[in-house]
Amino acid sequence: MDMMSPTTAALLADAILVLHVGIVAFVVLGAVAVLIGGLRGWQWVRGFRWRLAHVLLMVFIAAQAWLGALCPLTIWEQALREHAGQPVYRESFIAHWLSRLIFFEAPWWAFVAAYSAFAALVVVEWVFVRPRRRAG
């Protein structure tokens, strides 16, 4: 990273932030889509590959929280921001942006509980809105 300019580091940090927001949207909106789609009979919410990606991603996120580890994207973004001379945050991506969005400070265990509950929801969805593999 020493050969990278601060401007490039800042642009890459922003790109990682956009990716991170996309992943959060995929996890949250995906869970909502499965709930609604399961009730309404939408077949696309039963797609095996995206459902597997969804459940594995959420279990990974919850496991990181239980281990007290920051997301690799957060770590990478922060390293790039530091290289760019920009301010960094030390808590998790979700904790930081939630606190900024709703001015809410919570202990780490609250986020562990929230991630765990959300992971449980995604696993329950897997059971009750079963994904289907294509015949072939």
MARTORRO-512482 format. One record per residue (C-alpha): x, y, z; chain; residue number from 1. Coordinates in Angstrom, 1 decimal, m for minus. Layout:
X | Y | Z | A | NUM
...
//
This chain:
0.0 | 0.0 | 0.0 | A | 1
3.0 | 2.3 | 0.4 | A | 2
3.1 | 2.9 | m3.4 | A | 3
m0.6 | 3.8 | m3.5 | A | 4
m1.5 | 7.4 | m3.5 | A | 5
m3.8 | 8.8 | m0.8 | A | 6
m6.3 | 9.7 | m3.5 | A | 7
m6.4 | 6.1 | m4.8 | A | 8
m6.6 | 4.7 | m1.3 | A | 9
m9.6 | 7.0 | m0.6 | A | 10
m11.4 | 5.9 | m3.8 | A | 11
m10.8 | 2.3 | m2.9 | A | 12
m12.1 | 2.8 | 0.6 | A | 13
m15.2 | 4.4 | m0.9 | A | 14
m15.6 | 1.4 | m3.3 | A | 15
m15.4 | m1.0 | m0.3 | A | 16
m18.0 | 1.1 | 1.5 | A | 17
m20.3 | 0.8 | m1.4 | A | 18
m19.7 | m3.0 | m1.6 | A | 19
m20.3 | m3.2 | 2.2 | A | 20
m23.6 | m1.3 | 1.9 | A | 21
m24.6 | m3.7 | m1.0 | A | 22
m23.9 | m6.7 | 1.1 | A | 23
m25.9 | m5.3 | 4.0 | A | 24
m28.8 | m4.6 | 1.6 | A | 25
m28.6 | m8.1 | 0.2 | A | 26
m28.7 | m9.7 | 3.6 | A | 27
m31.5 | m7.5 | 5.0 | A | 28
m33.7 | m7.1 | 1.9 | A | 29
m33.1 | m10.8 | 1.0 | A | 30
m34.5 | m11.8 | 4.3 | A | 31
m37.6 | m9.6 | 3.8 | A | 32
m38.0 | m10.9 | 0.3 | A | 33
m37.9 | m14.5 | 1.5 | A | 34
m40.5 | m13.8 | 4.2 | A | 35
m42.9 | m12.0 | 1.8 | A | 36
m42.1 | m14.3 | m1.2 | A | 37
m42.7 | m17.4 | 0.9 | A | 38
m46.1 | m16.2 | 1.9 | A | 39
m47.0 | m15.0 | m1.6 | A | 40
m45.7 | m18.1 | m3.4 | A | 41
m42.9 | m16.3 | m5.3 | A | 42
m40.7 | m19.1 | m6.7 | A | 43
m37.6 | m17.0 | m7.2 | A | 44
m37.1 | m16.7 | m3.4 | A | 45
m36.5 | m20.5 | m3.4 | A | 46
m33.5 | m20.2 | m5.7 | A | 47
m30.9 | m22.5 | m4.1 | A | 48
m27.7 | m20.6 | m5.0 | A | 49
m28.7 | m17.2 | m3.8 | A | 50
m30.4 | m18.6 | m0.7 | A | 51
m27.2 | m20.6 | 0.1 | A | 52
m25.1 | m17.4 | m0.3 | A | 53
m27.6 | m15.5 | 1.9 | A | 54
m27.6 | m18.0 | 4.7 | A | 55
m23.8 | m18.6 | 4.7 | A | 56
m23.1 | m14.8 | 4.6 | A | 57
m25.4 | m14.2 | 7.6 | A | 58
m23.9 | m17.1 | 9.6 | A | 59
m20.4 | m15.7 | 8.8 | A | 60
m21.5 | m12.3 | 10.0 | A | 61
m23.0 | m13.7 | 13.3 | A | 62
m19.9 | m15.8 | 13.9 | A | 63
m17.7 | m12.8 | 13.5 | A | 64
m19.8 | m11.0 | 16.1 | A | 65
m19.5 | m13.9 | 18.5 | A | 66
m15.8 | m13.9 | 18.1 | A | 67
m15.5 | m10.2 | 18.6 | A | 68
m13.9 | m9.8 | 15.2 | A | 69
m14.5 | m6.9 | 12.8 | A | 70
m15.6 | m7.7 | 9.2 | A | 71
m12.7 | m8.0 | 6.8 | A | 72
m14.3 | m5.3 | 4.7 | A | 73
m14.3 | m2.9 | 7.6 | A | 74
m10.7 | m3.6 | 8.4 | A | 75
m9.7 | m3.1 | 4.7 | A | 76
m11.7 | 0.1 | 4.4 | A | 77
m10.2 | 1.5 | 7.5 | A | 78
m6.6 | 0.7 | 6.5 | A | 79
m7.2 | 2.5 | 3.2 | A | 80
m8.8 | 5.5 | 4.9 | A | 81
m5.9 | 5.7 | 7.3 | A | 82
m3.5 | 5.6 | 4.3 | A | 83
m5.5 | 8.3 | 2.7 | A | 84
m5.3 | 10.5 | 5.8 | A | 85
m9.0 | 10.2 | 6.5 | A | 86
m10.7 | 9.7 | 9.8 | A | 87
m11.4 | 6.0 | 10.7 | A | 88
m13.9 | 4.3 | 13.0 | A | 89
m13.0 | 1.5 | 15.3 | A | 90
m16.3 | m0.3 | 15.8 | A | 91
m18.0 | m2.5 | 13.3 | A | 92
m19.4 | m1.2 | 10.1 | A | 93
m23.0 | m1.7 | 11.2 | A | 94
m22.4 | m0.3 | 14.7 | A | 95
m20.8 | 2.8 | 13.2 | A | 96
m23.4 | 3.5 | 10.6 | A | 97
m26.4 | 2.6 | 12.8 | A | 98
m25.1 | 5.0 | 15.5 | A | 99
m24.7 | 7.7 | 12.9 | A | 100
m28.1 | 7.0 | 11.4 | A | 101
m30.1 | 6.9 | 14.6 | A | 102
m27.7 | 8.4 | 17.1 | A | 103
m27.8 | 5.1 | 19.0 | A | 104
m24.9 | 3.9 | 21.1 | A | 105
m25.1 | 0.3 | 22.2 | A | 106
m22.6 | m2.1 | 23.8 | A | 107
m21.0 | m4.7 | 21.6 | A | 108
m23.2 | m7.5 | 23.0 | A | 109
m26.3 | m5.8 | 21.7 | A | 110
m24.9 | m6.1 | 18.2 | A | 111
m24.0 | m9.7 | 18.8 | A | 112
m27.5 | m10.4 | 19.9 | A | 113
m29.0 | m8.6 | 16.9 | A | 114
m26.7 | m10.4 | 14.4 | A | 115
m27.5 | m13.7 | 16.1 | A | 116
m31.3 | m13.1 | 16.0 | A | 117
m31.1 | m12.1 | 12.4 | A | 118
m29.0 | m15.2 | 11.6 | A | 119
m31.6 | m17.3 | 13.4 | A | 120
m34.3 | m15.7 | 11.2 | A | 121
m32.4 | m16.5 | 8.0 | A | 122
m31.9 | m20.1 | 9.1 | A | 123
m35.6 | m20.4 | 10.1 | A | 124
m36.5 | m19.0 | 6.6 | A | 125
m34.3 | m21.8 | 5.1 | A | 126
m36.4 | m24.4 | 7.0 | A | 127
m39.9 | m22.9 | 6.3 | A | 128
m39.3 | m21.4 | 2.8 | A | 129
m37.2 | m24.3 | 1.5 | A | 130
m34.8 | m23.5 | m1.4 | A | 131
m35.2 | m25.7 | m4.4 | A | 132
m32.5 | m26.9 | m6.8 | A | 133
m33.4 | m26.9 | m10.5 | A | 134
m34.2 | m30.2 | m11.9 | A | 135
m31.5 | m31.1 | m14.3 | A | 136
//
